Amino acid sequence: MTKMPDIEDLTHEQKDALIIDLVRRLNELEGKLEKDSHNSSKPPSSDGLKRKPKSLRGASGARPGAQLGHPGKTLKRVAQADHVEIHRVAAVCDACGHAIGRDRVSVLPEERQVIDLPAICFEVTAHRIETAQCRCGKIHHATFPRDVSQAVQYGCQIKAAAVYLTQYQQLPIDRARQALSDLFGLSVSAGTVQNCIDEAARNLKPAVQQINQALQGAPVVHFDETSMRVGRSTHWLHTASTGTLSWYGSHTRRGQEALDSFGILPSFAGVAVHDGWVPYANYECEHALCNAHHLRELIFVWESTQQRWAERMIRLLRDAKIEVERSIADGKTALSAARKNHYRRRSRALIAEGRTPTRNRRASPREQTCVAGSSKALPIIYWDVWSATRPRCGVSWRTIACRSTTTRPNAIFACRNSSKRYRDAFAPHSGFRRFAPSDRTWLPYANNAVRLLMLSLGASPVMCLRP
């Protein structure tokens, strides 16, 4: 916990710096609280029980369940059953009491089939070798199979089951050991399960290398990474995949050191699709940002600021996805030039709307509420609004930067006061710039603390938002 400072002992410069730090920390905490798996890259497991998962695809307009024309599936009969069980008729007539002779019994063609598993148990195969002595006196011995090297060992099917349960079904080793015991009656140790995994890794090493080589020459590859626990330390699971190939690699680091060690990206010349993680930009290939991440970030902007351009961009991305899927279903390989130009024009127009200052576009009701004096932290996101060639006036404008490490923009405030007190207080902060009075645009107050800060400084907020 942070110790409460003695306000009376602080100078004006220290109080100003404290307010700036508190605002920064408050923005960070609010940003973390507003984010979950549907509007950020956080995993669904971090959502807890407060929010139900929601798909990024949106409503399709179709009714729930099977659609009209869907062929449907059900259990089908087999032509030849493995076993046939005849259920006998009563031996005595329940009407007259006479016995029914077997010569009067026939089997009806009606048949009901039951699909089930046989009793599962393990089998033991004993391997023995022959020996023979030639008439010349030499004794010959047969050899055991190459994969039968121990006096008692597990076979390949049991090893495959152990690897399948742990690597594909993601069961912990102890749970996989218990499943082998419950299903097959096998008393397998945790060490044996781990040995099966290690053996499979050695056998698959050539195939993994071939996948690595194939991905280096693929035209489009998707890259991603996520954290995982290995013992008590954090490792990173990196993936590279196409529609037919998937490659996985584990490393203690997340950034370029790990990506270089895998050997895919350093020699990759196609299109790398990723989430914008900074180390990816260090590789000389074409880059494409993942639209799933775009959707989550746009949802965060829309939910936190109610900016209409973000909502329309969400609809545009979803419409483009649906149209591409329909085009592929019709046997086409690409959209027409006219449709491509349509989506380019719409996306550029929406981006331009997002860059437009609030005073030059119609604000949403929630934005208007903020400007009117709401204390809710509702930052507005624009990108590269200000350029270095803006005209400057004779009045000295200094900016006070409210820095944030979240995805929220950096709120920059301009102040006419040029006293040394404020220069010293905010000298450590980057992003100081000069603006003409005409450049000023009201930004929603982040909270009451910012409002008090600005009133105490005689400052007016301006919009300077950079990612």
C-alpha positions as a Python dict, from the first residue, in 0.01 Angstrom:
ca = {
    (1, 'M'): (0, 0, 0),
    (2, 'T'): (115, 353, -77),
    (3, 'K'): (182, 561, 232),
    (4, 'M'): (-37, 870, 264),
    (5, 'P'): (190, 1176, 231),
    (6, 'D'): (169, 1474, 463),
    (7, 'I'): (17, 1738, 235),
    (8, 'E'): (123, 2024, 460),
    (9, 'D'): (491, 1935, 417),
    (10, 'L'): (476, 1931, 35),
    (11, 'T'): (571, 2224, -184),
    (12, 'H'): (348, 2342, -465),
    (13, 'E'): (571, 2165, -718),
    (14, 'Q'): (551, 1838, -522),
    (15, 'K'): (173, 1864, -493),
    (16, 'D'): (142, 1922, -867),
    (17, 'A'): (364, 1624, -938),
    (18, 'L'): (164, 1410, -692),
    (19, 'I'): (-164, 1499, -863),
    (20, 'I'): (-21, 1409, -1202),
    (21, 'D'): (102, 1074, -1067),
    (22, 'L'): (-234, 997, -903),
    (23, 'V'): (-420, 1075, -1227),
    (24, 'R'): (-186, 848, -1419),
    (25, 'R'): (-233, 562, -1175),
    (26, 'L'): (-610, 612, -1170),
    (27, 'N'): (-626, 594, -1548),
    (28, 'E'): (-422, 274, -1545),
    (29, 'L'): (-651, 111, -1289),
    (30, 'E'): (-969, 217, -1469),
    (31, 'G'): (-830, 88, -1798),
    (32, 'K'): (-755, -250, -1641),
    (33, 'L'): (-1101, -277, -1484),
    (34, 'E'): (-1279, -199, -1812),
    (35, 'K'): (-1091, -463, -2010),
    (36, 'D'): (-1173, -830, -2047),
    (37, 'S'): (-1145, -1092, -2320),
    (38, 'H'): (-1407, -932, -2547),
    (39, 'N'): (-1240, -590, -2577),
    (40, 'S'): (-871, -669, -2529),
    (41, 'S'): (-617, -950, -2567),
    (42, 'K'): (-682, -1082, -2216),
    (43, 'P'): (-770, -1456, -2210),
    (44, 'P'): (-1129, -1561, -2130),
    (45, 'S'): (-1003, -1737, -1817),
    (46, 'S'): (-932, -1393, -1666),
    (47, 'D'): (-1296, -1281, -1696),
    (48, 'G'): (-1417, -1469, -1389),
    (49, 'L'): (-1788, -1527, -1338),
    (50, 'K'): (-1906, -1168, -1390),
    (51, 'R'): (-1938, -1172, -1767),
    (52, 'K'): (-2059, -1435, -2010),
    (53, 'P'): (-1841, -1491, -2316),
    (54, 'K'): (-1957, -1304, -2626),
    (55, 'S'): (-1854, -1387, -2981),
    (56, 'L'): (-1689, -1117, -3195),
    (57, 'R'): (-1882, -1238, -3499),
    (58, 'G'): (-2205, -1065, -3400),
    (59, 'A'): (-2560, -1176, -3475),
    (60, 'S'): (-2608, -1342, -3814),
    (61, 'G'): (-2984, -1288, -3827),
    (62, 'A'): (-3053, -1661, -3853),
    (63, 'R'): (-3275, -1847, -3609),
    (64, 'P'): (-3106, -2070, -3350),
    (65, 'G'): (-3059, -2435, -3441),
    (66, 'A'): (-3038, -2608, -3777),
    (67, 'Q'): (-3113, -2386, -4075),
    (68, 'L'): (-3352, -2456, -4362),
    (69, 'G'): (-3196, -2705, -4602),
    (70, 'H'): (-2955, -2845, -4344),
    (71, 'P'): (-2918, -3219, -4419),
    (72, 'G'): (-2908, -3324, -4055),
    (73, 'K'): (-2726, -3618, -3903),
    (74, 'T'): (-2832, -3914, -3693),
    (75, 'L'): (-2704, -4258, -3599),
    (76, 'K'): (-2698, -4485, -3901),
    (77, 'R'): (-2732, -4861, -3915),
    (78, 'V'): (-2436, -5074, -4014),
    (79, 'A'): (-2478, -5323, -4294),
    (80, 'Q'): (-2322, -5611, -4100),
    (81, 'A'): (-2343, -5620, -3722),
    (82, 'D'): (-2061, -5771, -3518),
    (83, 'H'): (-2302, -5964, -3301),
    (84, 'V'): (-2666, -6069, -3343),
    (85, 'E'): (-2876, -6141, -3036),
    (86, 'I'): (-3212, -6318, -3081),
    (87, 'H'): (-3468, -6251, -2811),
    (88, 'R'): (-3693, -6556, -2774),
    (89, 'V'): (-4070, -6549, -2759),
    (90, 'A'): (-4258, -6690, -2460),
    (91, 'A'): (-4275, -7070, -2455),
    (92, 'V'): (-4640, -7077, -2336),
    (93, 'C'): (-4938, -6890, -2483),
    (94, 'D'): (-5080, -6647, -2232),
    (95, 'A'): (-5430, -6685, -2385),
    (96, 'C'): (-5490, -7064, -2383),
    (97, 'G'): (-5196, -7193, -2186),
    (98, 'H'): (-5071, -7435, -2454),
    (99, 'A'): (-4699, -7469, -2532),
    (100, 'I'): (-4571, -7297, -2847),
    (101, 'G'): (-4364, -7531, -3064),
    (102, 'R'): (-4036, -7417, -3209),
    (103, 'D'): (-4164, -7503, -3554),
    (104, 'R'): (-4410, -7215, -3520),
    (105, 'V'): (-4136, -6959, -3429),
    (106, 'S'): (-3981, -6725, -3688),
    (107, 'V'): (-3759, -6418, -3666),
    (108, 'L'): (-3905, -6084, -3778),
    (109, 'P'): (-3704, -5863, -4017),
    (110, 'E'): (-3732, -5568, -3775),
    (111, 'E'): (-3394, -5496, -3617),
    (112, 'R'): (-3266, -5252, -3358),
    (113, 'Q'): (-2894, -5187, -3334),
    (114, 'V'): (-2696, -5076, -3028),
    (115, 'I'): (-2353, -4920, -3080),
    (116, 'D'): (-2130, -4970, -2779),
    (117, 'L'): (-1773, -5022, -2672),
    (118, 'P'): (-1649, -5371, -2590),
    (119, 'A'): (-1503, -5445, -2251),
    (120, 'I'): (-1172, -5256, -2252),
    (121, 'C'): (-871, -5434, -2111),
    (122, 'F'): (-505, -5448, -2198),
    (123, 'E'): (-340, -5741, -2374),
    (124, 'V'): (3, -5887, -2307),
    (125, 'T'): (207, -6025, -2594),
    (126, 'A'): (502, -6248, -2505),
    (127, 'H'): (789, -6238, -2752),
    (128, 'R'): (1013, -6544, -2783),
    (129, 'I'): (1296, -6623, -3019),
    (130, 'E'): (1401, -6943, -3186),
    (131, 'T'): (1743, -7104, -3179),
    (132, 'A'): (1887, -7365, -3409),
    (133, 'Q'): (2213, -7551, -3454),
    (134, 'C'): (2348, -7614, -3801),
    (135, 'R'): (2491, -7955, -3892),
    (136, 'C'): (2827, -7780, -3900),
    (137, 'G'): (2785, -7704, -3534),
    (138, 'K'): (2713, -7329, -3545),
    (139, 'I'): (2424, -7213, -3323),
    (140, 'H'): (2187, -6949, -3467),
    (141, 'H'): (1954, -6726, -3262),
    (142, 'A'): (1663, -6516, -3389),
    (143, 'T'): (1645, -6153, -3280),
    (144, 'F'): (1377, -5971, -3089),
    (145, 'P'): (1194, -5687, -3266),
    (146, 'R'): (1383, -5360, -3259),
    (147, 'D'): (1119, -5184, -3045),
    (148, 'V'): (1107, -5470, -2790),
    (149, 'S'): (1417, -5395, -2586),
    (150, 'Q'): (1308, -5450, -2225),
    (151, 'A'): (1203, -5754, -2026),
    (152, 'V'): (864, -5587, -1965),
    (153, 'Q'): (752, -5268, -2136),
    (154, 'Y'): (447, -5078, -2261),
    (155, 'G'): (345, -5101, -2624),
    (156, 'C'): (302, -4823, -2878),
    (157, 'Q'): (-78, -4801, -2834),
    (158, 'I'): (-49, -4729, -2462),
    (159, 'K'): (226, -4475, -2527),
    (160, 'A'): (12, -4309, -2793),
    (161, 'A'): (-284, -4291, -2553),
    (162, 'A'): (-67, -4122, -2288),
    (163, 'V'): (60, -3864, -2538),
    (164, 'Y'): (-290, -3804, -2676),
    (165, 'L'): (-442, -3741, -2333),
    (166, 'T'): (-169, -3500, -2223),
    (167, 'Q'): (-81, -3316, -2546),
    (168, 'Y'): (-410, -3302, -2733),
    (169, 'Q'): (-672, -3327, -2460),
    (170, 'Q'): (-449, -3115, -2231),
    (171, 'L'): (-486, -3336, -1924),
    (172, 'P'): (-225, -3292, -1652),
    (173, 'I'): (14, -3585, -1625),
    (174, 'D'): (-139, -3715, -1302),
    (175, 'R'): (-493, -3693, -1447),
    (176, 'A'): (-376, -3877, -1760),
    (177, 'R'): (-221, -4147, -1542),
    (178, 'Q'): (-550, -4183, -1355),
    (179, 'A'): (-747, -4202, -1683),
    (180, 'L'): (-526, -4485, -1808),
    (181, 'S'): (-591, -4668, -1484),
    (182, 'D'): (-969, -4615, -1489),
    (183, 'L'): (-1021, -4690, -1858),
    (184, 'F'): (-771, -4969, -1923),
    (185, 'G'): (-670, -5098, -1579),
    (186, 'L'): (-309, -4986, -1631),
    (187, 'S'): (-96, -4889, -1333),
    (188, 'V'): (121, -4624, -1501),
    (189, 'S'): (351, -4386, -1311),
    (190, 'A'): (383, -4015, -1381),
    (191, 'G'): (743, -4074, -1488),
    (192, 'T'): (631, -4327, -1748),
    (193, 'V'): (382, -4078, -1893),
    (194, 'Q'): (659, -3817, -1917),
    (195, 'N'): (888, -4069, -2086),
    (196, 'C'): (616, -4135, -2345),
    (197, 'I'): (593, -3761, -2414),
    (198, 'D'): (970, -3730, -2451),
    (199, 'E'): (983, -4026, -2688),
    (200, 'A'): (706, -3878, -2903),
    (201, 'A'): (893, -3544, -2914),
    (202, 'R'): (1207, -3718, -3041),
    (203, 'N'): (1012, -3911, -3305),
    (204, 'L'): (831, -3598, -3424),
    (205, 'K'): (1140, -3378, -3445),
    (206, 'P'): (1195, -3435, -3821),
    (207, 'A'): (827, -3358, -3893),
    (208, 'V'): (844, -3039, -3684),
    (209, 'Q'): (1150, -2929, -3878),
    (210, 'Q'): (972, -2992, -4208),
    (211, 'I'): (677, -2780, -4090),
    (212, 'N'): (922, -2505, -3991),
    (213, 'Q'): (1079, -2508, -4336),
    (214, 'A'): (740, -2511, -4511),
    (215, 'L'): (619, -2209, -4311),
    (216, 'Q'): (925, -2008, -4411),
    (217, 'G'): (816, -2033, -4774),
    (218, 'A'): (440, -1992, -4718),
    (219, 'P'): (272, -1683, -4868),
    (220, 'V'): (71, -1597, -4552),
    (221, 'V'): (146, -1710, -4195),
    (222, 'H'): (-33, -1619, -3873),
    (223, 'F'): (187, -1557, -3568),
    (224, 'D'): (86, -1533, -3205),
    (225, 'E'): (215, -1596, -2855),
    (226, 'T'): (71, -1654, -2509),
    (227, 'S'): (208, -1707, -2161),
    (228, 'M'): (208, -2038, -1979),
    (229, 'R'): (348, -2181, -1660),
    (230, 'V'): (637, -2431, -1668),
    (231, 'G'): (696, -2537, -1311),
    (232, 'R'): (716, -2213, -1116),
    (233, 'S'): (839, -1993, -1400),
    (234, 'T'): (664, -1817, -1688),
    (235, 'H'): (732, -1935, -2042),
    (236, 'W'): (587, -1819, -2373),
    (237, 'L'): (417, -2048, -2621),
    (238, 'H'): (472, -1916, -2976),
    (239, 'T'): (270, -2033, -3274),
    (240, 'A'): (300, -2002, -3651),
    (241, 'S'): (20, -2143, -3862),
    (242, 'T'): (-153, -2158, -4198),
    (243, 'G'): (-472, -2333, -4300),
    (244, 'T'): (-291, -2669, -4311),
    (245, 'L'): (20, -2629, -4093),
    (246, 'S'): (68, -2548, -3725),
    (247, 'W'): (400, -2500, -3549),
    (248, 'Y'): (452, -2451, -3174),
    (249, 'G'): (760, -2342, -2984),
    (250, 'S'): (824, -2270, -2616),
    (251, 'H'): (1071, -2009, -2491),
    (252, 'T'): (1147, -1824, -2170),
    (253, 'R'): (1128, -1493, -2357),
    (254, 'R'): (846, -1335, -2555),
    (255, 'G'): (1026, -1091, -2784),
    (256, 'Q'): (1282, -1096, -3063),
    (257, 'E'): (1523, -1331, -2886),
    (258, 'A'): (1261, -1606, -2898),
    (259, 'L'): (1147, -1525, -3252),
    (260, 'D'): (1506, -1538, -3381),
    (261, 'S'): (1574, -1870, -3211),
    (262, 'F'): (1280, -2038, -3389),
    (263, 'G'): (1420, -1944, -3732),
    (264, 'I'): (1091, -1880, -3911),
    (265, 'L'): (1056, -1502, -3919),
    (266, 'P'): (1423, -1415, -3992),
    (267, 'S'): (1397, -1581, -4336),
    (268, 'F'): (1023, -1528, -4394),
    (269, 'A'): (932, -1322, -4702),
    (270, 'G'): (553, -1354, -4714),
    (271, 'V'): (276, -1176, -4523),
    (272, 'A'): (297, -1205, -4144),
    (273, 'V'): (-40, -1169, -3972),
    (274, 'H'): (-10, -1078, -3605),
    (275, 'D'): (-150, -862, -3326),
    (276, 'G'): (97, -575, -3360),
    (277, 'W'): (339, -692, -3090),
    (278, 'V'): (639, -459, -3141),
    (279, 'P'): (914, -721, -3205),
    (280, 'Y'): (729, -844, -3517),
    (281, 'A'): (800, -510, -3687),
    (282, 'N'): (1175, -582, -3679),
    (283, 'Y'): (1145, -838, -3959),
    (284, 'E'): (1160, -739, -4325),
    (285, 'C'): (842, -898, -4454),
    (286, 'E'): (496, -769, -4526),
    (287, 'H'): (280, -724, -4218),
    (288, 'A'): (-95, -751, -4169),
    (289, 'L'): (-270, -683, -3840),
    (290, 'C'): (-522, -933, -3712),
    (291, 'N'): (-882, -810, -3747),
    (292, 'A'): (-989, -1009, -3442),
    (293, 'H'): (-764, -783, -3236),
    (294, 'H'): (-896, -480, -3424),
    (295, 'L'): (-1251, -577, -3330),
    (296, 'R'): (-1167, -613, -2961),
    (297, 'E'): (-992, -276, -2952),
    (298, 'L'): (-1277, -107, -3140),
    (299, 'I'): (-1527, -261, -2899),
    (300, 'F'): (-1327, -111, -2611),
    (301, 'V'): (-1337, 234, -2779),
    (302, 'W'): (-1711, 208, -2846),
    (303, 'E'): (-1804, 83, -2499),
    (304, 'S'): (-1586, 333, -2314),
    (305, 'T'): (-1644, 645, -2528),
    (306, 'Q'): (-1952, 576, -2745),
    (307, 'Q'): (-1776, 720, -3050),
    (308, 'R'): (-1991, 632, -3348),
    (309, 'W'): (-1705, 585, -3592),
    (310, 'A'): (-1582, 288, -3387),
    (311, 'E'): (-1923, 118, -3399),
    (312, 'R'): (-1947, 172, -3775),
    (313, 'M'): (-1595, 35, -3823),
    (314, 'I'): (-1696, -278, -3631),
    (315, 'R'): (-1992, -329, -3864),
    (316, 'L'): (-1773, -265, -4169),
    (317, 'L'): (-1517, -530, -4069),
    (318, 'R'): (-1789, -785, -3999),
    (319, 'D'): (-1966, -710, -4329),
    (320, 'A'): (-1638, -753, -4518),
    (321, 'K'): (-1577, -1088, -4349),
    (322, 'I'): (-1925, -1214, -4436),
    (323, 'E'): (-1892, -1103, -4799),
    (324, 'V'): (-1553, -1273, -4835),
    (325, 'E'): (-1691, -1598, -4691),
    (326, 'R'): (-1985, -1589, -4933),
    (327, 'S'): (-1750, -1518, -5221),
    (328, 'I'): (-1534, -1819, -5130),
    (329, 'A'): (-1846, -2037, -5102),
    (330, 'D'): (-1938, -1932, -5457),
    (331, 'G'): (-1601, -2052, -5584),
    (332, 'K'): (-1435, -1711, -5620),
    (333, 'T'): (-1081, -1636, -5510),
    (334, 'A'): (-1116, -1261, -5445),
    (335, 'L'): (-1370, -981, -5423),
    (336, 'S'): (-1428, -766, -5727),
    (337, 'A'): (-1227, -446, -5765),
    (338, 'A'): (-1540, -239, -5704),
    (339, 'R'): (-1612, -410, -5371),
    (340, 'K'): (-1250, -376, -5262),
    (341, 'N'): (-1259, -4, -5339),
    (342, 'H'): (-1585, 26, -5147),
    (343, 'Y'): (-1432, -115, -4830),
    (344, 'R'): (-1118, 95, -4872),
    (345, 'R'): (-1321, 416, -4909),
    (346, 'R'): (-1544, 336, -4612),
    (347, 'S'): (-1253, 241, -4384),
    (348, 'R'): (-1055, 552, -4477),
    (349, 'A'): (-1359, 772, -4420),
    (350, 'L'): (-1415, 621, -4075),
    (351, 'I'): (-1048, 659, -3984),
    (352, 'A'): (-1066, 1023, -4093),
    (353, 'E'): (-1375, 1067, -3874),
    (354, 'G'): (-1185, 920, -3582),
    (355, 'R'): (-903, 1168, -3641),
    (356, 'T'): (-1143, 1462, -3647),
    (357, 'P'): (-1150, 1670, -3324),
    (358, 'T'): (-1472, 1655, -3124),
    (359, 'R'): (-1557, 2019, -3197),
    (360, 'N'): (-1555, 1950, -3574),
    (361, 'R'): (-1785, 1649, -3567),
    (362, 'R'): (-2111, 1564, -3400),
    (363, 'A'): (-2041, 1414, -3061),
    (364, 'S'): (-2234, 1116, -2932),
    (365, 'P'): (-2464, 1169, -2629),
    (366, 'R'): (-2208, 1012, -2401),
    (367, 'E'): (-1933, 1241, -2529),
    (368, 'Q'): (-2160, 1545, -2484),
    (369, 'T'): (-2228, 1437, -2126),
    (370, 'C'): (-1856, 1418, -2062),
    (371, 'V'): (-1789, 1763, -2201),
    (372, 'A'): (-2069, 1899, -1988),
    (373, 'G'): (-1880, 1798, -1677),
    (374, 'S'): (-1908, 1425, -1612),
    (375, 'S'): (-1643, 1294, -1376),
    (376, 'K'): (-1632, 952, -1548),
    (377, 'A'): (-1300, 874, -1713),
    (378, 'L'): (-1392, 868, -2082),
    (379, 'P'): (-1088, 947, -2299),
    (380, 'I'): (-1141, 1007, -2669),
    (381, 'I'): (-908, 827, -2904),
    (382, 'Y'): (-770, 994, -3213),
    (383, 'W'): (-445, 921, -3391),
    (384, 'D'): (-174, 1165, -3506),
    (385, 'V'): (-404, 1466, -3492),
    (386, 'W'): (-128, 1722, -3450),
    (387, 'S'): (164, 1765, -3683),
    (388, 'A'): (493, 1947, -3639),
    (389, 'T'): (396, 2209, -3899),
    (390, 'R'): (101, 2355, -3706),
    (391, 'P'): (103, 2736, -3705),
    (392, 'R'): (215, 2888, -3379),
    (393, 'C'): (114, 3214, -3220),
    (394, 'G'): (314, 3452, -3009),
    (395, 'V'): (168, 3325, -2681),
    (396, 'S'): (381, 3065, -2506),
    (397, 'W'): (185, 2743, -2464),
    (398, 'R'): (330, 2468, -2252),
    (399, 'T'): (176, 2125, -2223),
    (400, 'I'): (125, 1914, -1916),
    (401, 'A'): (129, 1546, -2008),
    (402, 'C'): (-89, 1299, -1820),
    (403, 'R'): (94, 984, -1912),
    (404, 'S'): (-67, 639, -1916),
    (405, 'T'): (65, 291, -1988),
    (406, 'T'): (-276, 160, -2087),
    (407, 'T'): (-428, 173, -2436),
    (408, 'R'): (-594, 499, -2342),
    (409, 'P'): (-449, 803, -2513),
    (410, 'N'): (-216, 1043, -2341),
    (411, 'A'): (-423, 1344, -2238),
    (412, 'I'): (-221, 1658, -2303),
    (413, 'F'): (-319, 1986, -2134),
    (414, 'A'): (-196, 2329, -2247),
    (415, 'C'): (-118, 2602, -1998),
    (416, 'R'): (-28, 2966, -2064),
    (417, 'N'): (153, 3004, -1735),
    (418, 'S'): (526, 2995, -1807),
    (419, 'S'): (659, 3029, -1456),
    (420, 'K'): (957, 2823, -1345),
    (421, 'R'): (733, 2648, -1093),
    (422, 'Y'): (545, 2462, -1368),
    (423, 'R'): (854, 2407, -1581),
    (424, 'D'): (1027, 2231, -1295),
    (425, 'A'): (715, 2033, -1198),
    (426, 'F'): (659, 1888, -1544),
    (427, 'A'): (1009, 1885, -1689),
    (428, 'P'): (1039, 1503, -1655),
    (429, 'H'): (728, 1449, -1869),
    (430, 'S'): (770, 1398, -2241),
    (431, 'G'): (538, 1523, -2514),
    (432, 'F'): (563, 1899, -2447),
    (433, 'R'): (449, 2089, -2755),
    (434, 'R'): (325, 2432, -2866),
    (435, 'F'): (-16, 2498, -3017),
    (436, 'A'): (-201, 2798, -3151),
    (437, 'P'): (-515, 2903, -2960),
    (438, 'S'): (-725, 2786, -3257),
    (439, 'D'): (-594, 2435, -3202),
    (440, 'R'): (-759, 2402, -2864),
    (441, 'T'): (-1036, 2149, -2830),
    (442, 'W'): (-1214, 2051, -2512),
    (443, 'L'): (-1139, 1699, -2398),
    (444, 'P'): (-1368, 1518, -2151),
    (445, 'Y'): (-1236, 1552, -1799),
    (446, 'A'): (-1070, 1233, -1690),
    (447, 'N'): (-1196, 1277, -1334),
    (448, 'N'): (-1242, 1537, -1061),
    (449, 'A'): (-872, 1531, -979),
    (450, 'V'): (-785, 1646, -1330),
    (451, 'R'): (-1052, 1914, -1312),
    (452, 'L'): (-905, 2052, -991),
    (453, 'L'): (-556, 2031, -1137),
    (454, 'M'): (-654, 2229, -1443),
    (455, 'L'): (-842, 2491, -1245),
    (456, 'S'): (-545, 2535, -1013),
    (457, 'L'): (-313, 2584, -1310),
    (458, 'G'): (-547, 2807, -1507),
    (459, 'A'): (-513, 2558, -1789),
    (460, 'S'): (-731, 2468, -2084),
    (461, 'P'): (-737, 2113, -2215),
    (462, 'V'): (-628, 2047, -2569),
    (463, 'M'): (-647, 1727, -2761),
    (464, 'C'): (-318, 1565, -2846),
    (465, 'L'): (-365, 1194, -2873),
    (466, 'R'): (-99, 954, -2985),
    (467, 'P'): (-94, 575, -2945),
}
